[in-house]
Amino acid sequence: MRELPEAILAWYDVHARDMPWRTPPADRKRGKMPDPYAVWLSEVMLQQTTVAAVREYHNKFMALWPTVAGLAAADDADVMAAWAGLGYYARARNLLKCARAIVADYDGVFPHSNDALLKLPGIGPYTAAAVSAIAFDEPSVVVDGNVERVMARLHDVHDPLPASKPQLTALAATLTPQTRPGDYAQAVMDLGATICTPRNPACALCPWHDPCAARIARTAAELPKKTPKKKVPTRKGIAYVARRADGAWLLETRPESGLLGGMLGFPTTDWTDDPTPNPPLQAEWQTLNTQARHTFTHFHLELVIQMAIIANDAQIDRGHFVAEADFDPKSLPTAMRKVHAQIAATLRHD
């Protein structure tokens, strides 16, 4: 099987994608290795998020906190605000926990091995394997969705995901080389992202064209098979948008646990099938003739929006006021940005 890693590495030497966190293969051959902090940051951001979406955020984080020690020393609120819009906010909380553990336990130096990385908070098997391989050239088996698709097609595996994950990981392990494992891991991911795509794979351009069992069997387009997903339920809630006469906005920091944990947003009810009203203060609330809709991983959310203009000395039950000059909708998570967008659209038409 040695010819397969060699073939894809030769392809990668020519076709490697340009990433802000990546060291090009020619530079790696000359001994230049990537910054493990940049690699780790990219892998956390890339979980369930596209490369196109991550580029801007990665550049922003590296500009604000160019080292893991700098990130570890950052205020939680600043990091959560910088993460706003990227989604899956538990990643941002774990990012801080991991950075602080690296500073406290490893003097700010990333451990090299897969096993050591796994002991850090917020780092699971995939991230540990990716960082150890890409940043340190450890021969770890890196398997993301792209790799699963490539392995399913290369070996014509028809067992559906997610049950077939162990089988596909075992197949990936048989190909992981001792030489240039970091470039190899990125090469297979690039192959899945650019050639062995979910729809209309460009088999004629693939470096594994000849040995690909699914190409030979003419089943590539239908692989990997997946177990049908359950229907996504819809939850409802009420978002309360209060502004003082001086223009300040009433916001609250959501609890650390749960969705949007630690993020700044408008006060809301619980998100349930039948939410119980829970306004943050007594006021003349007006229900807008519009809703904010957002989709999370496991459910759709529909937020009824209630708005009130209140006195500067109004007493609130929860939350805090942010002055109009300091209020930045971009610091809100996407669901809350949608609430603000509906408010802005309503005010424009009034």
Residue pairs with C-beta under 8 A, 6 or more apart in sequence:
1 174
1 175
2 177
4 175
4 208
4 211
5 175
5 176
5 177
5 179
5 184
7 207
7 208
8 184
8 187
8 188
8 191
8 207
8 208
9 25
9 177
9 180
9 183
9 184
9 187
10 207
11 187
11 191
11 207
12 25
12 183
12 184
12 186
12 187
12 190
13 25
13 26
15 190
15 194
16 22
16 24
16 25
16 183
16 186
16 187
16 190
17 51
17 190
17 193
17 194
18 24
19 42
19 51
19 55
20 38
20 42
20 55
20 58
20 59
20 62
21 34
21 35
21 38
21 39
21 41
21 42
21 58
22 34
22 134
22 186
23 32
23 33
23 34
25 183
28 34
28 180
28 182
28 183
33 135
33 136
33 137
34 134
34 135
35 135
36 110
36 131
36 135
36 136
37 67
37 68
37 71
37 110
38 58
38 62
39 130
39 131
39 134
39 135
40 68
40 98
40 110
40 127
40 131
40 135
41 58
41 61
41 62
41 95
42 54
42 58
43 126
43 127
43 130
43 131
43 134
44 91
44 94
44 95
44 122
44 127
45 54
45 57
45 58
45 61
45 86
45 91
46 54
47 88
47 91
47 126
47 127
48 87
48 88
48 297
49 86
49 87
49 88
51 193
53 86
54 86
57 82
57 83
57 86
60 82
61 71
61 82
64 70
64 74
64 78
64 82
65 71
65 74
65 79
67 108
68 99
68 102
68 103
68 108
68 110
69 99
69 103
69 108
71 79
71 95
71 96
71 99
72 96
72 99
72 100
72 102
72 103
72 108
74 96
76 93
76 96
76 262
77 253
77 264
79 92
79 95
79 96
80 89
80 92
80 93
80 262
80 263
80 264
81 264
81 328
81 331
83 89
83 91
83 92
83 95
84 263
84 264
84 330
84 331
84 332
84 333
84 334
84 337
85 330
85 333
85 334
85 337
86 92
87 333
87 334
88 297
89 259
89 260
89 261
89 262
89 263
89 333
90 261
91 122
92 262
93 122
93 256
93 261
93 262
94 121
94 122
95 122
97 121
97 122
98 120
98 121
98 122
98 123
101 120
101 121
102 108
102 109
102 110
102 120
110 117
110 131
110 135
111 117
111 120
112 132
112 135
112 136
112 138
113 132
113 138
114 128
114 129
114 132
114 138
114 140
115 128
117 123
117 127
117 128
117 131
117 132
118 124
118 125
118 128
123 131
126 142
126 143
126 144
128 140
129 140
129 141
129 142
129 143
129 185
130 140
130 142
130 144
130 185
132 138
132 140
133 139
133 140
133 142
133 181
133 182
133 184
133 185
134 142
134 182
134 185
134 186
135 182
136 182
137 180
137 181
137 182
138 181
138 182
139 176
139 177
139 178
139 181
140 176
140 181
140 185
141 169
141 172
141 173
141 176
142 172
142 176
142 185
142 188
142 189
143 151
143 165
143 168
143 169
143 172
144 189
145 192
146 188
146 189
146 190
146 191
146 192
146 193
146 196
147 168
147 172
147 188
147 189
147 192
148 161
148 164
148 165
148 168
148 224
149 192
149 196
149 198
149 223
149 224
150 188
150 191
150 192
150 196
150 208
151 157
151 168
151 171
151 172
152 161
152 164
152 168
152 214
152 223
152 224
152 225
153 196
153 201
153 212
153 213
153 214
153 215
153 219
153 220
153 223
153 224
154 171
154 208
154 211
154 212
154 213
154 214
155 171
155 213
155 214
156 213
156 214
156 216
156 217
156 219
156 223
157 164
157 167
157 168
157 171
157 223
157 224
158 219
158 223
158 225
159 167
159 225
160 224
160 225
160 226
160 227
161 168
161 224
161 225
161 226
161 227
162 226
162 227
163 227
164 224
168 224
172 188
176 184
176 185
177 184
191 206
191 207
191 208
195 201
195 202
195 203
195 205
195 206
196 202
196 206
196 220
199 221
200 221
201 220
201 221
203 209
203 212
203 215
203 220
206 212
206 215
209 215
212 220
214 220
214 223
232 295
232 298
232 299
232 300
233 298
233 299
233 300
234 299
234 300
234 301
234 302
235 271
235 272
235 273
235 299
235 300
235 301
235 302
236 271
236 272
236 273
236 274
236 275
236 301
236 302
236 303
236 304
237 268
237 269
237 270
237 271
237 272
237 275
237 301
237 302
237 303
237 304
238 268
238 269
238 275
238 277
238 278
238 303
238 304
238 305
238 306
239 266
239 267
239 268
239 292
239 303
239 304
239 305
239 306
239 336
239 339
240 250
240 266
240 267
240 268
240 279
240 280
240 285
240 306
240 307
240 308
241 249
241 250
241 266
241 305
241 306
241 307
241 308
241 339
241 340
241 343
242 249
242 250
242 267
242 280
242 281
242 283
242 307
242 308
242 309
242 310
242 314
242 316
243 249
243 250
243 307
243 308
243 309
243 310
244 250
244 309
244 310
244 311
244 312
244 314
244 321
245 309
245 310
245 311
245 312
246 312
246 323
246 324
247 323
247 324
248 321
248 322
248 323
248 324
248 327
249 321
249 322
249 324
249 327
250 266
250 267
250 280
250 281
250 310
250 316
250 319
250 320
250 321
251 264
251 265
251 266
251 267
251 319
251 320
251 321
251 322
252 264
252 265
252 266
252 267
252 280
252 318
252 319
252 320
253 262
253 263
253 264
254 260
254 261
254 262
254 263
254 264
254 265
255 261
255 262
256 262
259 271
259 296
260 333
260 335
260 336
263 332
263 333
263 336
264 331
264 332
264 336
265 332
265 333
265 335
265 336
265 339
266 336
266 339
266 340
267 278
267 279
267 280
267 318
267 319
268 303
269 275
269 276
269 277
269 278
270 276
270 278
271 299
271 301
279 285
279 306
279 317
280 316
280 317
280 318
280 319
281 310
281 314
281 315
281 316
281 317
283 308
283 310
283 314
284 308
285 306
285 307
285 308
286 306
286 307
286 308
287 304
287 305
287 306
288 304
288 305
288 306
288 307
288 342
288 343
288 346
290 305
290 342
290 345
290 346
291 302
291 303
291 304
291 305
291 342
292 302
292 303
292 305
292 335
292 338
292 339
292 341
292 342
293 300
293 301
293 302
293 303
293 338
294 300
294 301
294 303
294 334
294 335
294 338
295 301
301 335
303 335
303 338
303 339
305 339
305 342
305 343
307 343
307 346
329 337
329 340
329 341
330 337
332 340
